[in-house]
């Protein structure tokens, strides 16, 4: 008799954190960003592209850590600092013409929206203390 295969539903990372819109927003941004930085010229791929991607991935780690940590405020502040660094690197990438104007606008809009959500989360944590 053959064993029945266990079929687990395929759940996207965005659906795992339905109660926190910041995860959905950041996951969508991250997918876009990774695809966009792949197109950077070779001379910038190992400097700007890697640095940008590593910062963005660190933000994901910060958000997950903050979700399950008792001391969220410090972790969220670190994520906020990374967002600011990403803003600067995207701006430099745009000015260096590694990033098209529409891509730059989209990236900045997404960073600002995430920043607002993150700021709200930080403010909520500060009122709890």
C-alpha positions as CSV (number, residue, x, y, z in Angstrom):
1,X,0.0,0.0,0.0
2,X,1.4,3.4,-1.0
3,X,1.7,6.1,1.6
4,X,-0.4,9.1,1.0
5,X,1.7,12.1,0.2
6,X,1.4,15.0,2.5
7,X,0.3,18.0,0.5
8,X,1.0,21.3,2.1
9,X,-0.6,24.4,0.7
10,X,1.8,26.7,-1.0
11,X,1.8,30.0,0.9
12,X,3.7,33.1,-0.2
13,X,5.7,35.0,2.4
14,X,3.3,37.8,2.0
15,X,0.4,35.6,3.2
16,X,2.3,34.4,6.3
17,X,2.2,37.9,7.7
18,X,-1.3,39.0,6.6
19,X,-1.8,40.9,9.8
20,X,1.2,43.1,9.1
21,X,0.9,45.1,5.8
22,X,4.6,46.2,6.1
23,X,5.6,42.6,5.3
24,X,3.5,42.5,2.2
25,X,4.7,45.9,1.1
26,X,8.4,45.1,1.7
27,X,8.2,41.6,0.0
28,X,6.7,43.2,-3.1
29,X,9.4,45.9,-3.1
30,X,12.1,43.3,-2.5
31,X,11.0,41.2,-5.5
32,X,11.0,44.4,-7.7
33,X,14.4,45.5,-6.4
34,X,16.2,42.2,-6.9
35,X,14.9,42.1,-10.5
36,X,15.8,45.7,-11.1
37,X,19.4,45.6,-9.7
38,X,20.1,42.6,-11.9
39,X,20.0,45.0,-14.8
40,X,22.6,47.3,-13.4
41,X,25.8,47.6,-15.6
42,X,28.5,45.1,-14.7
43,X,30.7,47.8,-13.2
44,X,28.0,48.6,-10.7
45,X,26.7,45.2,-10.1
46,X,29.3,44.2,-7.4
47,X,29.2,47.6,-5.7
48,X,25.9,49.3,-5.8
49,X,23.7,46.3,-6.6
50,X,25.2,44.0,-3.9
51,X,25.1,46.7,-1.3
52,X,21.5,47.6,-2.1
53,X,20.3,44.0,-2.1
54,X,22.1,43.2,1.1
55,X,20.5,46.2,2.9
56,X,17.1,45.3,1.6
57,X,17.5,41.7,2.7
58,X,18.6,42.9,6.1
59,X,15.4,44.9,6.4
60,X,13.4,41.7,5.9
61,X,15.5,40.1,8.7
62,X,14.9,43.0,10.9
63,X,11.1,42.9,10.3
64,X,11.0,39.2,11.1
65,X,13.1,39.6,14.2
66,X,11.0,42.6,15.4
67,X,7.8,40.6,14.9
68,X,9.0,37.9,17.4
69,X,11.1,40.0,19.7
70,X,10.2,41.5,23.0
71,X,12.5,44.5,22.4
72,X,11.1,45.7,19.1
73,X,12.0,49.3,19.2
74,X,15.8,48.9,18.8
75,X,15.3,46.4,15.9
76,X,12.8,48.7,14.2
77,X,15.1,51.7,14.5
78,X,17.9,49.6,12.8
79,X,15.5,48.8,10.0
80,X,14.6,52.5,9.7
81,X,18.3,53.3,9.4
82,X,18.7,50.7,6.6
83,X,15.8,52.3,4.8
84,X,17.6,55.6,4.9
85,X,20.7,54.0,3.5
86,X,18.7,52.4,0.7
87,X,17.2,55.8,-0.2
88,X,20.7,57.3,-0.5
89,X,22.0,54.4,-2.6
90,X,19.0,54.4,-4.9
91,X,19.5,58.2,-5.4
92,X,23.1,57.7,-6.2
93,X,22.2,54.9,-8.6
94,X,19.7,57.2,-10.3
95,X,22.2,60.0,-10.6
96,X,24.8,57.6,-12.0
97,X,22.2,56.5,-14.5
98,X,22.1,52.9,-13.3
99,X,18.4,53.4,-12.5
100,X,15.8,54.8,-14.9
101,X,13.6,57.7,-13.7
102,X,10.4,55.6,-13.5
103,X,12.3,52.9,-11.6
104,X,13.7,55.5,-9.2
105,X,10.3,57.0,-8.6
106,X,8.8,53.6,-7.9
107,X,11.6,52.7,-5.6
108,X,11.4,55.9,-3.6
109,X,7.6,55.7,-3.4
110,X,7.8,52.1,-2.0
111,X,10.6,53.1,0.4
112,X,8.5,56.1,1.6
113,X,5.4,53.9,2.1
114,X,7.4,51.3,4.0
115,X,9.0,54.1,6.0
116,X,5.6,55.4,7.1
117,X,4.5,52.0,8.2
118,X,7.7,51.4,10.0
119,X,7.5,54.9,11.7
120,X,4.0,54.0,12.9
121,X,5.2,50.7,14.3
122,X,8.1,52.5,16.1
123,X,5.7,55.1,17.5
124,X,3.4,52.3,18.7
125,X,6.3,50.6,20.5
126,X,7.4,53.9,22.1
127,X,3.9,54.5,23.6
128,X,4.0,51.0,25.1
129,X,7.2,51.8,27.1
